[in-house]
Amino acid sequence: MDIFGFDILTLFTLTNLIAILLGTFVGILFGSVPGLGIALTLVLLLPITYNMEPVAGILLLLAAFQGAEYGGSISAIMLNIPGTGAAIVTTFDGHPLAKKSSPGKALGYSLVASTIGGLIGGIALIFLSVPFGKFALLIYDPEYFLLALLGLIGVIFMGTEKDRVKTVISVVLGLMAATVGMDLFTGASRFTLGQPALFEGINVIALIIGMFAISEVIVLISEELHKKFKAKDKKGLSTRMSFKDIKSVGKPTAIGSIIGVLIGIFPGMGSGTSSVFSYSIAKKISKSPETFGKGNPEGIAAAESANNATVGGALIPLFTLGIPGSVGVAIVMGGFIIHGIRPGPGLLQDDSNLVYAIFFGFLLTTLAMYLIGRLITPLFARIVTIPNSILIPAVLCVSLIGVYVSTRLHFYLWFALGFGLFSYVFRKLGYSMVGFIMAFILCPIIEKSLRRTLVLTDGSYSIFVTRGYSLAIVLVILGVIVFFIIQWRKDRKNKSGEIIESEKVI
């Protein structure tokens, strides 16, 4: 109950409010422009937090995160082109409703559902983090190793990539990249190629900017340099909603919010997965499932509430275990690292005021998203037509400035450019960006926890099945693997049956 003793009025400083409003504005703007997305939005804002107070800097990133999740629905509804990966599901009913009724109506459903999902995600963050934090204090290195391993397994099996082999290769490459630097236990230099800049490991900010920002610039230059989107309908963009309209999507919004929180807690799944799950369940329980895909507001509400609720859910393992629940949260984690803060169970104990400020500030970012969304969504609906020839130079300049500000080394400018080129090829060949970055973030936890455990047990692995918590996590890991092997065999059997049937028809 200590959290309710926090003086929430301390959040209402000019710096914090400006950070929330700026982050929300930039998030909605970048989220609404096809091709930019959440990761790029957060990467470009990350260096700005370097000279800010910790609370203001982190709230800036969280506000942008929330705003971008909603912003992706603007282009999805207006142009039938998702601004973010998670907004793909929003196109199913958002664009048909915009054509059938009005764009403003569809945008209104998206904004209300996103706000409710964000608030429920924030409430879950407040009430679940303390129990999770207490649990985190009861577990030690064996459990941390297994939880991080479970996160990688989640990335491999629960992600959206079709080619699991390439996802596994991506994860292995991410683990290898994370071993660059000084050995944690012996101090020996590993894979540094004699570069002093690599002695402390690859800078996470430079790596993230190279992987997401520079590679995206290369994609835009090579494929969409002269591309410009045109909105067919710019009339009727008011997002005003009646109580009756909101009530009509209450059930799918609640379902999407709960599913978003639950899926967000599991590392590697993300808002794309939660929106698909929520949409599917909302369709099954709907009184008119046949209208899904034809402009049913329930489909918009289910997808958009899940997107924003996932943000709050993904922050829970970050604060309690030090494990990011998604790529976006991993970038937010960079904001903590910039200020010398290491998320985890100790943070709840050692700096509870900082944690509580971020928790309540997260709710403020959701309210800011609603207010700014109501005021300027019509403007953003027109901004989606900005040509890429203008966006590309701006993104490249901001990215390189961000790398230099965060590292102060020319080496990392070249590193970001080179790694951006590598990431472009990586993406073109169909490998998993999510798998790579999640493995890179989780590798230090895996390596440190496993080696500490083996030192304490003189090399014995029996501790993983003799400790109650460890055994429970091992059983969960085995259960997940068995479940997906069974599912894979069923899918393979069904495909074989379809091929046989088609051959018979021929």
PyMOL commands that set and color helices and strands:
alter all, ss='L'
color gray80, all
select helices_A, chain A and resi 2-5+8-11+14-32+37-51+54-79+85-100+103-138+141-158+164-178+196-198+204-223+243-248+250-265+270-285+289-291+297-321+327-338+345-350+352-383+388-407+410-428+433-456+463-466+468-505
alter helices_A, ss='H'
color red, helices_A
select strands_A, chain A and resi 181-182+189-190
alter strands_A, ss='S'
color yellow, strands_A
deselect
rebuild
show_as cartoon
